[in-house]
Amino acid sequence: MNKKKTSFNNTMFNVITYAFFAIFTLICIYPFYFLLINSISANDLSARGQIFLLPQGIHFSNYVQILQLPGLLRAAGVSLFRTAVGTFGTVLGSAYLGFMFTQQHMWKRKFWYRFTVVTMYFNAGIIPWFLTMNNLGFTNNIWAYVIPAIVQPFNIILVKTYIESTPVELQEAASIDGASILKIFYKIILPISKPILATVSIFAAVGQWNSFQDTLILMTEEKYYTLQYVLYKYINQANSLAASIKSNSGITGSQIADLIKTQTPTSVQMTVAIIVVLPILLVYPFFQRYFVKGVMIGSVKG
């Protein structure tokens, strides 16, 4: 009797657990699904908030129009450059500093580690940051997207913790064989640190791809505009256009309806959101198998 009761309790627990996580998964997925169906549905229905579960009046002209916006391809190239090069710099910097902070013979190791970590909690603010970047020549300079992102304290802590969880005998054996610090780092640390480096890559790539505030503050020349900033500008223009149409009494109701069908702020926002999110969604599955392992390993000692 007790066995049957235990078996029933286990079954109910499993059912409730799966149901909970299924609902939670749907809640997480639905916002992306909502963006997608609204970006390909009739713009007038989307603007009135009538699209919830299934797309209606399916078309792809929103994507055609957005991709034809002037300067978009150039901005996409800038975003790809900053994401690729910036991610590489962040990963390399985090890996090397995380490794060096585990070396007992590093000069003033504890001081430099604490000096790096404290920057996570304190910063001078946007104006001193802008003045510093301006004095360093990082206004209207594409390297402003890359160089300041090389040192990321949180990522350094992740890498340091991971390396500390690996057998130190590997480094000692290489050192006995005459390997230098750089050779130990390149030949031993990098190969065994793939999970945590993949995790850092995801953090860095998402941050680089989504960032547009540095463009807003530092860049005045269009050739340095990122995709997110350009799309942000077009979203604001779409909102202004919609407001001017509604406030213009010289346009008839049928003309307004025709204009809303062809383009609305809602359709622009939904389409832009999909364009911005899609590259990260496509990249993530390639790193997903490393992600959980990279974050969790080294978190439990003993």
QUICOR-V168252 format. One record per pair of residues at least 12 apart in sequence whose C-alpha atoms are under 7 Angstrom apart, sorted by the first residue. I is the first residue (numbers start at 1). GAP is how many residues later the second one is. Records with the same first field share a line. If there is no record, write none. Layout:
BEGIN
I = GAP / GAP
END
This chain:
BEGIN
34 = 18
35 = 235 / 239
36 = 238
37 = 17 / 18
38 = 13 / 17 / 229 / 232
39 = 23 / 228 / 231 / 232
40 = 15 / 18 / 19 / 20
41 = 14 / 15 / 16 / 17 / 18
42 = 14 / 15 / 16
43 = 217 / 218 / 219 / 220 / 221 / 224
44 = 216 / 217
46 = 220 / 221
47 = 217 / 219
62 = 209
63 = 208
72 = 155 / 158
75 = 150 / 151 / 152 / 155
76 = 150 / 151
78 = 146 / 148
79 = 130 / 147 / 148
82 = 63 / 64 / 126
83 = 122 / 125 / 126
85 = 61
86 = 59 / 60 / 63 / 122
87 = 114 / 117 / 118
89 = 61
90 = 59 / 60 / 61 / 62 / 114
91 = 106 / 109 / 110
93 = 57 / 58
94 = 57 / 58 / 61 / 62 / 65
95 = 61 / 64
97 = 59
98 = 58 / 59 / 61 / 62
99 = 61 / 64
101 = 12 / 59
102 = 58 / 62
116 = 37
117 = 36
120 = 33
139 = 79 / 80
140 = 78 / 79 / 80 / 81 / 84
142 = 82
155 = 45
159 = 37
161 = 137
162 = 34 / 135 / 136
165 = 133
171 = 13
195 = 95 / 96 / 98 / 99
196 = 98 / 99
198 = 89 / 92 / 93
199 = 91 / 92 / 95 / 96
206 = 74
210 = 18
212 = 14 / 16 / 17
215 = 14
231 = 41
235 = 30 / 33 / 34
238 = 26 / 27
239 = 26
242 = 22 / 23
END
